[in-house]
Amino acid sequence: MSVAEACLGRAQSAPSQGTTRNQIRVALISGHPLYREGFARILRTAGNMAFVEGVYAADAVAIARERAADVVVIDLYDLAD
């Protein structure tokens, strides 16, 4: 299973994990786990958000193709290859 497939699996399984239709689905794509975790922590303060994370550019493309996120935040400076 590729990272993109695993990432999509988390995004698609989110509704069964308590995600409601009213939640904003945010994809955080970065090669740095601390960046993803920190940004998610900041956004959680706004509430009503569900998160999916990715490491590679392919993750962002796969998430966008499957419409698994309403918003995609990408760290272009240090995106993993």
Secondary structure, 3 states (H helix, E strand, C coil): CCHHHHHHHHHHHHHHHCCCCCCEEEEEECCCHHHHHHHHHHHHCCCCEEEEEECEHHHHHHHHHCCCCCEEEECCCCCEC
